[in-house]
Amino acid sequence: MKKNITLGHSPDADDAFMFYGISKGVITSDKFTFDHIIRDIQTLNVLAINNEIDTTAVSAHAYTKINKDYRVMDCGASMGDGYGPIVVGKKLLHSTKGAKIAVPGKLTSAFLLLQLYCNDAEFVEYDFDQVVPAIINSEVDAGLIIHEGQITYKDLGLNLLIDLPSLWSKECSSPIPLGLNVISRSLDIEEQEEISGMIKNSIMYSLNNIEEALDYAMEFGRGVSRDVAREFVLMYVNEDTVDITKRGLKGLNFFYESAYKKGLIKEKIELDLIVT
């Protein structure tokens, strides 16, 4: 009998794109079946924190709270190389001190990144798809934007207030770590490696069949055009996604070291990487 594995990923276009090969049944196993848990990244983070899922996409930030129970795969990383989360608003801000900024969850990597450069504002949690409406409806002074909003915010008449990728690049030449794939230490080493290898093969399949995989990813779309979805997917599904590079690892370590030095995370993080 095959072992059932709970596999989590978000409905974001880049995640759906990566897991298409497994979802379609092109990438299969003689040992495992998969129960796909498709939830927003904040929910997946919490499932991992509670050790309630076998393998899942999580925020790089959330890994600081689950490293004792999960290992990082060398595939599936979402990294922004010259791009990433930004803060936008209807009006320019003279200062962030006391400003009300909507954030898409305090376990997101975007929020930890924002705190590295701006920690004097009032942060208000919203579901990620409610951040832009909160800005437009003047519920907040600004908002931390992730996902396709990084591409489309100008179309909504919003202004760039804090260019986080630019601030990051002044300190680190490596990409910004945003998402990781992790797997439970409760599984045998051989099981961890085989499942990680399957996910890597799924990513490679999608990159070799972009339009087909994009069709699947668009099923989870949030009203964005195919061109925007393609641009977003290919921004975040890159060489570090197939097999994390030395630059990618350097960025991940810098992220954790910087957060630790500023007291934003409680302990130093030692990466335990599954190499397939």
Secondary structure, 3 states (H helix, E strand, C coil): CCEEEEEEECCCHHHHHHCHHHHHCCCCCCCEEEEEEECCHHHHHHHHHCCCCCEEEEECCHHHHCCCCEEEECCCCEEECCCCCEEEECCCCCCCCCCEEEECCCCCHHHHHHHHHCCCCEEEECCHHHHHHHHHCCCCCEEEECCCHHHHHHHHCCEEEECHHHHHHCCCCCCEEEEEEEEECCCCHHHHHHHHHHHHHHHHHHHHCHHHHHHHHHCCCCCCCHHHHHHHHHHHCCHHHHCCCHHHHHHHHHHHHHHHHCCCCCCCCCCCEECC
